[in-house]
Amino acid sequence: MTKTNHLHFPLAQSATAIILNGQRDCLQKLQQHWQNYQCIIVCDGAWHDVATLLNLSEPTEKVVVLGDGDSIQIQEFNTTNYRQNRGKFPQYLKPRTANKEIFTNFAVNMRDDSSSNHSSHEQNIAQLPKHFIHITEQDSTDFEKALRWLAKQGEEEQRKKENKEEQVETSKLNIDVYWANGGELDHTLGNMALSAKYYQDFSLHFYTDSQYYCYIKDNLRIGGVKGKTLSIFPFPKLWIKATQGLTYPMMDYLMQMHTQQSLRNHAKADEVLIEGKGEGFVFLGMMCCKAVSC
């Protein structure tokens, strides 16, 4: 029997958040929930605006700034400026003994080298704070680097529990994702594709000023959505056996990216059931940043 996934709004806040370098929206929600996240990963190009717009004043060890350093605002991160304004920026997560291998694999030791052979980019990288996690490979986006970094963290925790003969939990990690839209459209589509690629490891919840969306596979039951706009976009194919609770119901309905989608439907009941087979995305009109939670 195919498993039915469940969502109920307002959603419980995830323990982890990832902030990408897209459109700066959903600021109120991010500000309200910032202190409650246990781990926050900020892709490098977004960090300056995160610190500025959220008026961060107290250092915290739960924040990781991660990326290849190509889009970070170097003038905000030179060593002198960082020391003088330490209270304005969260403290970077320092390598702990248990995570030494992970940081060794992903981090690059910053060197002060005035060799003329260094490119201007390498010289800029040398100005980054000591604990900035610098991942140099160019075959993946910063979002994927963040997901892979989290996966490595999870593997390390699992190994530690196995060594202690503790019970290992296999549930997926819930992650709230901000600033995934806007900017370049190819990045937005790429971010969506990654949520499908890493579906077995993570449940990614995307928030914008006007919508919540997530990747779905097969059946889905959504509660607390009466009156909300609901769209289903196949990725790449989703066959709908039947639906309940929608203004425009569907039955034996095949959706494909290049032929048919279900856009701007509405939830007429508090709970919507989607029975199907395949993969896609569900978009809900939430106005998330104008509410206390969503």
C-alpha positions as CSV (number, residue, x, y, z in Angstrom):
1,M,0.0,0.0,0.0
2,T,1.4,3.4,-1.0
3,K,2.2,5.6,2.0
4,T,0.3,8.9,2.5
5,N,2.3,11.9,3.5
6,H,0.8,14.4,5.9
7,L,1.0,18.2,6.3
8,H,-1.1,20.3,8.6
9,F,-1.0,24.1,8.8
10,P,0.2,25.9,10.6
11,L,3.3,23.7,10.2
12,A,5.5,23.1,13.2
13,Q,8.8,25.0,12.8
14,S,11.7,22.9,11.6
15,A,14.8,22.7,13.7
16,T,17.0,23.6,10.7
17,A,16.8,26.5,8.2
18,I,18.7,27.2,5.0
19,I,18.8,30.7,3.6
20,L,19.7,31.0,-0.1
21,N,20.9,34.0,-2.2
22,G,17.5,34.7,-3.9
23,Q,14.8,37.2,-3.4
24,R,14.8,38.7,0.1
25,D,11.3,37.9,1.3
26,C,9.4,36.4,4.2
27,L,11.5,38.5,6.5
28,Q,8.9,38.7,9.3
29,K,8.6,34.9,9.5
30,L,12.4,34.5,9.4
31,Q,12.8,37.1,12.1
32,Q,10.1,35.6,14.4
33,H,11.6,32.1,14.2
34,W,15.3,32.9,14.0
35,Q,16.0,32.2,17.7
36,N,14.2,28.9,17.7
37,Y,16.2,27.3,14.9
38,Q,18.9,24.9,16.2
39,C,21.0,25.1,13.0
40,I,20.9,27.9,10.4
41,I,22.9,27.6,7.2
42,V,23.3,30.9,5.2
43,C,24.7,30.6,1.7
44,D,27.5,33.1,1.4
45,G,26.0,35.7,-0.8
46,A,23.0,36.1,1.5
47,W,24.8,36.7,4.7
48,H,25.3,40.5,4.6
49,D,21.6,41.0,4.0
50,V,20.6,38.5,6.7
51,A,22.7,40.3,9.3
52,T,21.5,43.8,8.1
53,L,17.8,43.1,7.6
54,L,17.3,41.0,10.7
55,N,19.4,43.4,12.8
56,L,21.4,40.6,14.4
57,S,23.3,41.8,17.4
58,E,24.2,38.8,19.4
59,P,26.7,36.1,18.4
60,T,25.5,32.5,18.1
61,E,27.2,29.3,17.4
62,K,24.3,27.8,15.5
63,V,25.0,29.7,12.3
64,V,27.0,28.4,9.5
65,V,28.0,30.6,6.5
66,L,28.8,28.3,3.6
67,G,29.8,28.4,-0.1
68,D,32.6,29.0,-2.6
69,G,33.0,32.7,-1.6
70,D,32.3,34.0,-5.1
71,S,29.3,36.1,-4.2
72,I,30.0,37.2,-0.6
73,Q,30.5,40.9,0.1
74,I,34.1,40.9,1.0
75,Q,34.2,44.4,2.3
76,E,31.9,43.2,5.2
77,F,34.1,40.3,6.0
78,N,37.7,41.5,6.2
79,T,39.4,40.5,9.4
80,T,39.6,44.1,10.8
81,N,36.0,44.9,10.1
82,Y,34.9,41.6,11.6
83,R,36.7,42.1,14.8
84,Q,35.5,45.7,15.2
85,N,31.9,44.7,14.5
86,R,31.9,41.3,16.1
87,G,28.7,42.0,18.0
88,K,26.8,42.7,14.8
89,F,27.4,39.3,13.2
90,P,26.7,35.7,14.5
91,Q,29.8,33.8,15.4
92,Y,30.7,31.1,12.9
93,L,30.3,27.5,14.0
94,K,33.7,26.4,15.2
95,P,34.9,22.9,14.4
96,R,34.3,20.6,17.4
97,T,36.3,17.4,18.0
98,A,33.4,15.2,17.0
99,N,33.0,17.0,13.7
100,K,36.7,17.4,12.9
101,E,36.5,15.0,10.0
102,I,33.5,16.8,8.5
103,F,35.1,20.2,8.7
104,T,38.4,18.8,7.4
105,N,36.6,17.5,4.3
106,F,34.7,20.7,3.6
107,A,36.7,23.6,5.0
108,V,39.8,25.2,3.5
109,N,42.4,26.8,5.8
110,M,42.7,30.5,5.0
111,R,46.2,31.6,4.3
112,D,47.7,35.1,4.1
113,D,49.8,34.8,1.0
114,S,50.8,37.9,-1.0
115,S,52.2,35.8,-3.9
116,S,51.6,37.4,-7.3
117,N,50.4,34.1,-8.6
118,H,47.2,34.3,-6.5
119,S,44.1,35.5,-8.3
120,S,42.1,38.4,-6.9
121,H,39.4,35.9,-5.9
122,E,41.9,33.9,-3.8
123,Q,43.1,37.0,-2.2
124,N,39.6,38.0,-1.3
125,I,39.0,34.5,0.1
126,A,41.9,35.0,2.4
127,Q,40.0,37.9,4.0
128,L,37.1,35.7,5.1
129,P,36.6,34.9,8.7
130,K,38.5,31.9,9.9
131,H,35.5,29.7,10.4
132,F,33.7,30.4,7.1
133,I,33.1,27.0,5.5
134,H,34.7,27.4,2.1
135,I,33.7,24.7,-0.5
136,T,35.6,25.2,-3.7
137,E,34.1,22.7,-6.1
138,Q,32.1,24.2,-8.9
139,D,29.9,21.3,-10.0
140,S,27.1,22.1,-7.6
141,T,25.2,25.1,-6.3
142,D,25.6,26.5,-2.8
143,F,22.2,25.0,-1.9
144,E,23.4,21.5,-2.8
145,K,26.6,22.1,-0.9
146,A,24.5,23.0,2.1
147,L,22.4,19.8,1.8
148,R,25.5,17.7,1.4
149,W,27.1,19.3,4.4
150,L,24.0,18.5,6.4
151,A,24.0,14.9,5.1
152,K,27.6,14.5,6.3
153,Q,26.7,15.9,9.7
154,G,23.8,13.3,9.9
155,E,26.1,10.5,8.9
156,E,28.6,11.5,11.6
157,E,25.8,11.5,14.2
158,Q,24.6,8.1,13.1
159,R,28.1,6.6,13.3
160,K,28.5,7.9,16.8
161,K,25.2,6.4,17.9
162,E,26.0,3.1,16.2
163,N,29.3,3.0,18.0
164,K,27.5,3.5,21.3
165,E,24.9,0.9,20.3
166,E,22.2,3.5,20.6
167,Q,19.0,3.3,18.6
168,V,19.3,5.2,15.3
169,E,16.4,7.3,14.1
170,T,15.8,7.1,10.4
171,S,13.3,9.9,10.0
172,K,14.0,12.6,7.4
173,L,15.2,16.0,8.6
174,N,12.8,18.8,8.1
175,I,14.3,22.0,6.7
176,D,12.8,25.4,6.2
177,V,14.2,27.1,3.1
178,Y,14.1,30.9,2.6
179,W,15.1,33.1,-0.3
180,A,15.0,30.2,-2.9
181,N,13.0,32.3,-5.5
182,G,13.8,35.4,-7.4
183,G,17.1,36.4,-9.1
184,E,17.9,34.0,-11.9
185,L,15.0,31.6,-13.0
186,D,17.5,28.7,-13.6
187,H,18.5,28.9,-10.0
188,T,14.9,28.7,-8.8
189,L,14.2,25.7,-11.0
190,G,17.5,24.1,-9.8
191,N,16.5,24.6,-6.2
192,M,13.2,22.9,-6.8
193,A,15.0,20.0,-8.6
194,L,17.3,19.5,-5.5
195,S,14.3,19.0,-3.3
196,A,13.4,16.0,-5.5
197,K,17.0,14.8,-5.7
198,Y,17.4,14.8,-1.9
199,Y,13.8,13.6,-1.0
200,Q,15.0,10.5,0.7
201,D,17.2,12.5,3.1
202,F,15.3,15.8,3.7
203,S,11.8,17.3,3.7
204,L,12.3,20.7,2.3
205,H,9.7,23.4,3.1
206,F,10.0,26.5,0.9
207,Y,8.6,29.9,2.0
208,T,8.0,33.1,0.1
209,D,6.0,36.2,0.8
210,S,2.8,34.7,-0.8
211,Q,3.3,31.0,-1.0
212,Y,4.5,27.8,0.7
213,Y,5.6,24.9,-1.6
214,C,7.1,21.5,-1.3
215,Y,8.0,18.4,-3.3
216,I,5.5,15.5,-3.1
217,K,5.6,11.9,-4.1
218,D,2.4,9.8,-4.5
219,N,-0.3,10.5,-1.9
220,L,-0.6,13.6,0.2
221,R,-3.1,14.7,2.9
222,I,-3.0,18.5,3.8
223,G,-4.9,19.9,6.7
224,G,-5.8,23.5,7.8
225,V,-6.0,24.8,4.2
226,K,-9.7,25.8,3.7
227,G,-10.0,28.8,1.4
228,K,-6.4,28.6,0.3
229,T,-5.3,28.6,-3.3
230,L,-3.7,25.2,-4.2
231,S,-1.7,24.3,-7.3
232,I,-0.1,21.0,-8.3
233,F,2.8,21.0,-10.7
234,P,4.0,17.6,-12.0
235,F,7.8,16.9,-11.8
236,P,8.0,15.4,-14.3
237,K,4.8,13.2,-14.2
238,L,2.0,12.8,-11.6
239,W,-1.1,10.6,-12.2
240,I,-4.0,11.7,-9.9
241,K,-6.3,8.8,-9.0
242,A,-8.7,11.0,-7.1
243,T,-8.9,14.1,-4.9
244,Q,-11.1,15.3,-2.0
245,G,-11.7,18.7,-0.7
246,L,-10.9,20.7,-3.8
247,T,-13.2,23.1,-5.7
248,Y,-12.3,21.5,-8.9
249,P,-11.8,17.8,-8.2
250,M,-9.6,15.5,-10.3
251,M,-10.1,11.8,-11.1
252,D,-7.9,9.6,-13.3
253,Y,-6.0,12.7,-14.3
254,L,-2.5,12.5,-15.8
255,M,-0.3,15.5,-15.4
256,Q,3.0,16.1,-17.1
257,M,5.3,19.1,-17.2
258,H,5.0,19.6,-20.9
259,T,1.3,18.9,-21.3
260,Q,-1.0,19.4,-18.3
261,Q,-0.8,20.9,-14.7
262,S,-3.4,21.9,-12.1
263,L,-3.0,25.6,-11.4
264,R,-5.0,27.9,-9.1
265,N,-7.4,25.4,-7.7
266,H,-8.9,26.1,-4.2
267,A,-9.4,24.1,-1.0
268,K,-13.1,24.1,-0.2
269,A,-12.6,21.9,2.9
270,D,-10.2,22.2,5.8
271,E,-8.5,19.0,4.6
272,V,-7.4,18.1,1.1
273,L,-6.5,14.6,0.0
274,I,-4.5,13.9,-3.1
275,E,-4.3,10.2,-4.1
276,G,-1.9,9.5,-6.9
277,K,1.3,8.0,-8.3
278,G,4.3,10.0,-9.3
279,E,6.1,13.2,-8.3
280,G,5.4,16.9,-8.3
281,F,5.1,20.1,-6.3
282,V,2.3,21.5,-4.2
283,F,1.9,25.3,-4.0
284,L,-0.3,26.9,-1.3
285,G,-1.2,30.5,-1.1
286,M,-0.2,31.4,2.5
287,M,0.7,35.1,2.9
288,C,3.2,33.5,5.3
289,C,5.0,36.7,6.3
290,K,1.8,38.5,7.3
291,A,0.8,35.9,9.8
292,V,2.3,34.9,13.1
293,S,3.2,31.5,11.7
294,C,2.4,29.4,8.7
